[in-house]
């Protein structure tokens, strides 16, 4: 029976056993399909996210083989000795790594890639088609190493690196025509493509890096500054992967802030999460040290953090920075704040990531650090990192 569904006419059973089992939507009317509820994509937990976030990968790349040259002779009525006309083979395709800003992890990169082979040369001096190149999208900030030596650093969106060149195509018998050989039958096969084993390492590219001990409030602070949603809980090592949040300003400038997993004493010796995430701090232009003001002697945390960074890479702790005293809403924090300012020379911004107190001061100072970074890069003739 033909019934009206509110959006048009569609077929539905009005009687019989199927009448009680009405469908949520009609399959015969396109407008009725809009009544379906779209499945919401569930938010991944931090442990589930570790299976998707990969910051190192071993890849074997092989260029495509070149096509072999053709062997043929020109044949036409009343022209017996037409001569050789075998064309050259096509070149093999390359394997190219391309930095893409939409890719955030190396999890989509496979362990083996090979370029397409070139086609064989044809008759009538026709060249074989070249093999298509294989493009592998990698995140911005990917470091390419071969035998421990850095061969490429993809830091800009759209930047490309030829990981493996395709082989050259073979020569057809037309290529070997000479005064001595008027009817050559010789042709050469295509050359094999280049084969390499590369190690890809991802270093998160961000303007600012949140550095601190576990449970210092880095993830809560990133939630307060941006729309990023890292996991927050009352136990250490809640954050197992770097998270990047974008801070938007009125002049349409965007500052990227990276939440680095918590460091502990001896991290440069591979303790705790070790040096697996220390390399993500190398790309940061300036650092935000997050210190828990509620613990006794909070300046010891800052000393330990700078020591771990300096042991990992010399000069890393000397970058422009600001000390953020978190959890100012607690009574112990108000007592330790003047003691912290006396012990250190760096600027201290006291705030509460939970309640949002004094976040404006941090946002203004973050913009000042970013503007200083842009001026320095432009004065040196370099283009600053933009998000």
C-alpha positions in Angstrom: 0.0 0.0 0.0 1.2 3.5 -0.8 1.5 5.7 2.4 2.7 9.2 3.0 5.9 9.4 5.1 6.0 13.2 5.7 8.8 13.7 3.2 7.1 12.1 0.2 5.5 8.9 -0.9 7.1 5.5 -0.2 6.1 1.9 0.0 5.3 0.5 3.4 3.3 -2.6 4.4 0.0 -1.5 5.9 -1.1 -5.0 7.1 0.3 -8.5 7.6 3.2 -9.6 9.8 5.5 -7.0 8.4 3.3 -4.1 9.4 4.4 -4.2 13.0 8.1 -4.1 12.0 8.3 -0.7 10.4 11.7 0.3 9.2 13.5 3.3 10.5 13.8 4.6 6.9 12.5 3.8 3.5 14.7 2.2 0.9 12.5 3.3 -2.0 12.6 7.1 -1.3 15.8 9.1 -1.2 14.4 11.8 1.0 13.4 9.2 3.7 17.0 8.1 4.0 17.7 11.4 5.8 15.9 10.1 8.8 18.7 7.8 9.6 20.9 8.7 12.6 24.5 9.0 11.6 26.8 6.8 13.7 29.0 9.0 15.9 32.7 8.3 15.8 33.7 7.2 19.3 36.5 9.0 21.0 39.6 6.8 21.3 41.2 6.4 24.7 44.8 7.1 25.3 45.7 3.4 25.3 43.8 2.8 22.1 45.5 5.8 20.5 48.9 4.2 21.1 48.0 1.6 18.5 47.4 4.3 15.9 50.2 6.7 16.7 53.5 5.5 15.3 56.6 7.8 15.3 59.2 5.4 13.7 59.0 3.0 10.8 61.4 0.8 8.8 60.5 0.9 5.1 62.0 -1.0 2.1 61.6 0.9 -1.1 62.3 -0.4 -4.6 62.1 1.6 -7.8 60.2 0.3 -10.8 62.1 -1.7 -13.4 62.6 -0.1 -16.8 60.9 -1.7 -19.8 63.0 -3.6 -22.3 63.7 -2.3 -25.7 61.7 -3.4 -28.7 63.0 -5.5 -31.6 61.2 -5.1 -34.9 61.8 -4.1 -38.5 59.8 -1.7 -40.6 57.5 -3.6 -43.0 55.6 -1.9 -45.8 54.5 -3.0 -49.3 57.2 -2.5 -52.0 59.7 -1.7 -49.3 61.6 -4.8 -48.4 64.5 -3.4 -46.4 62.7 -0.9 -44.1 65.3 -1.1 -41.4 65.0 -1.5 -37.7 62.2 0.4 -35.9 62.2 -1.0 -32.3 61.6 1.8 -29.8 63.2 2.2 -26.4 61.5 0.9 -23.2 59.9 3.2 -20.7 61.6 4.2 -17.4 60.5 2.7 -14.1 58.5 4.8 -11.7 60.1 6.4 -8.6 59.0 6.0 -5.0 58.6 9.5 -3.5 58.0 10.5 0.1 55.7 13.5 0.3 55.0 15.5 3.5 51.3 16.1 4.1 50.0 18.3 6.9 46.8 16.1 7.2 48.9 13.0 8.2 49.7 13.0 11.9 51.3 9.6 12.3 53.4 7.0 10.5 50.8 4.3 11.1 49.5 4.4 7.6 53.0 3.9 6.1 53.6 0.3 4.9 56.8 -1.7 5.3 57.3 -2.1 1.5 56.8 0.1 -1.6 57.7 -0.5 -5.2 57.3 1.8 -8.2 55.5 0.7 -11.3 57.5 -0.9 -14.1 58.0 0.7 -17.5 56.5 -0.8 -20.6 58.3 -2.4 -23.4 59.2 -0.4 -26.6 57.0 -1.0 -29.6 57.4 -1.0 -33.3 57.5 2.0 -35.5 60.0 3.7 -33.1 57.3 3.9 -30.4 58.7 4.3 -26.9 57.3 2.4 -24.0 55.3 4.3 -21.4 57.1 5.3 -18.2 56.0 3.6 -15.0 53.9 5.7 -12.7 55.5 7.1 -9.5 54.3 5.9 -6.1 53.7 8.7 -3.6 53.9 7.9 0.1 52.3 10.5 2.3 54.2 11.1 5.6 53.6 13.7 8.4 55.4 17.0 8.3 58.5 16.7 10.5 59.5 13.2 9.2 63.2 12.5 9.3 64.5 10.0 6.7 67.6 8.0 7.7 69.7 5.4 5.9 72.3 3.4 7.9 72.0 5.9 10.7 72.7 8.9 8.5 70.1 11.6 7.9 69.4 11.9 4.2 66.2 14.0 4.2 64.2 16.2 6.6 60.7 16.9 5.5 59.7 20.0 7.4 57.4 21.8 5.0 54.0 20.8 3.6 54.2 19.4 0.1 58.0 18.8 0.4 59.1 15.7 -1.5 62.0 13.3 -1.4 62.8 10.6 -4.0 63.3 7.6 -1.8 64.1 5.2 -4.7 64.7 6.0 -8.4 63.2 3.8 -11.1 65.4 2.0 -13.6 66.2 3.3 -17.0 64.4 1.8 -20.0 66.2 -0.6 -22.4 67.3 0.4 -25.9 65.5 -0.9 -28.9 67.3 -2.2 -32.0 66.7 1.1 -33.8 69.2 2.6 -31.3 72.0 0.3 -32.6 71.6 1.2 -36.3 74.9 2.3 -37.8 76.8 2.2 -41.1 78.4 -1.1 -40.1 75.2 -2.7 -38.8 72.3 -1.9 -41.1 70.0 -4.5 -39.6 70.8 -4.9 -35.9 68.9 -7.4 -33.9 70.4 -6.3 -30.6 68.2 -4.8 -27.9 68.8 -4.3 -24.2 66.6 -5.1 -21.2 65.5 -2.4 -18.7 67.6 -1.7 -15.7 66.3 -2.6 -12.2 65.1 0.1 -9.9 67.0 1.4 -6.9 66.5 -0.6 -3.7 67.0 1.0 -0.3 66.0 0.3 3.3 65.1 3.6 5.1 64.2 4.4 8.7 61.5 7.1 9.1 61.3 9.0 12.4 58.6 11.5 13.2 59.5 14.7 15.2 56.4 16.6 16.0 56.5 20.1 14.5 55.0 22.7 16.9 55.8 26.3 18.0 55.7 25.6 21.7 56.3 22.5 23.8 54.8 21.7 27.2 57.5 20.1 29.3 56.9 18.8 32.8 56.7 15.9 35.1 53.8 13.5 35.1 50.6 14.9 36.7 51.9 18.5 36.5 48.8 19.5 34.5 50.1 19.7 30.9 47.1 18.0 29.3 44.7 20.0 31.4 46.5 23.2 30.3 46.4 22.2 26.6 42.6 21.6 27.0 42.2 25.0 28.4 44.3 26.7 25.7 42.9 24.9 22.6 40.3 22.5 21.4 42.6 19.5 21.8 41.3 16.7 24.0 44.1 14.7 25.5 43.3 12.3 28.2 43.2 13.7 31.8 43.3 11.5 34.9 44.6 11.4 38.4 47.4 9.0 37.8 50.9 9.4 36.2 51.7 8.8 32.5 48.1 9.5 31.4 49.4 11.0 28.2 51.2 8.3 26.2 51.4 10.2 22.8 52.2 13.8 21.8 49.1 15.9 21.3 49.1 19.2 19.3 46.6 21.9 20.0 46.1 25.2 18.0 45.7 28.5 19.8 43.8 31.0 17.6 44.4 34.8 17.9 42.3 37.7 16.6 44.9 38.6 13.9 44.3 35.1 12.4 47.7 33.8 13.7 47.8 30.3 14.9 50.3 29.0 17.5 50.8 25.2 17.8 51.3 23.9 21.3 52.5 20.3 21.8 51.8 18.3 24.9 54.9 16.0 25.4 54.4 12.9 27.6 55.7 13.4 31.1 59.5 13.2 31.8 61.1 11.7 34.9 64.6 11.8 36.3 66.9 9.7 34.1 64.7 10.1 31.0 67.8 10.7 28.9 69.0 7.2 30.0 65.7 5.7 28.6 63.9 5.5 31.9 60.2 5.9 32.1 59.0 6.7 28.6 62.7 7.3 27.8 64.0 9.2 24.8 61.1 8.0 22.6 59.4 11.3 23.0 62.3 13.6 23.8 62.9 14.0 20.1 59.6 15.7 19.7 60.9 18.6 21.8 63.7 19.2 19.3 61.3 20.9 16.8 59.8 23.3 19.3 60.8 26.9 18.9 60.2 27.8 22.6 59.4 25.8 25.7 56.7 26.0 28.3 57.9 24.4 31.6 54.9 23.3 33.6 55.7 23.1 37.3 53.3 21.7 40.0 53.3 24.5 42.7 51.5 22.2 45.2 54.6 20.1 45.8 57.4 21.1 48.1 60.4 22.8 46.5 58.9 23.2 43.0 62.1 24.7 41.7 63.7 21.3 41.9 61.4 20.1 39.1 62.6 22.9 36.9 66.2 22.0 37.5 65.6 18.4 36.7 63.7 19.2 33.6 66.4 21.4 32.2 69.1 18.8 33.1 67.3 16.0 31.2 66.9 18.2 28.1 70.5 19.3 28.2 71.7 15.7 28.6 69.6 14.6 25.6 70.8 17.4 23.4 73.2 20.2 24.2 71.6 23.7 24.0 68.0 22.4 24.1 67.4 23.9 27.6 68.7 27.3 26.5 65.8 28.0 24.1 63.3 30.8 24.9 61.0 29.6 27.7 58.6 30.6 30.4 57.8 28.8 33.6 54.2 28.0 34.3 53.2 27.5 37.9 50.1 25.3 37.8 47.5 24.6 40.4 47.5 28.1 41.9 44.0 27.4 43.2 45.5 25.2 46.0 46.6 26.7 49.3 50.0 25.1 49.2 50.7 26.6 45.8 50.1 30.2 47.0 52.8 29.6 49.7 55.3 28.1 47.2 54.9 30.7 44.5 57.0 33.5 46.0 59.7 30.9 46.9 59.8 29.8 43.3 60.2 33.3 42.0 63.1 33.9 44.3 65.0 30.7 43.3 64.8 31.1 39.5 65.5 33.9 37.0 63.0 32.9 34.4 59.6 34.5 34.1 56.9 32.7 36.2 53.2 32.7 35.2 51.0 31.3 38.0 47.7 29.9 36.8 45.2 27.2 37.3 44.4 25.0 34.3 41.4 23.6 36.1 39.6 26.8 36.9 41.1 28.9 34.1 42.6 31.6 36.5 45.2 33.9 34.8 45.1 32.1 31.5 45.0 35.5 29.7 48.6 36.3 30.9 49.9 33.1 29.4 48.0 33.6 26.1 49.5 37.1 25.8 53.0 36.0 26.6 52.7 33.0 24.2 51.9 35.5 21.4 54.9 37.6 22.3 57.2 34.5 22.1 55.7 33.6 18.7 56.1 37.2 17.3 59.7 37.2 18.5 60.3 33.8 16.8 58.8 35.1 13.5 60.9 38.2 13.5 64.1 36.2 14.1 63.3 33.8 11.3 62.5 36.6 8.8 65.6 38.5 9.7 67.7 35.4 8.9 65.9 35.0 5.5 64.0 31.9 6.6 60.2 31.3 6.5 58.7 30.6 9.9 56.6 27.5 10.5 52.9 28.2 9.9 49.9 26.2 10.9 
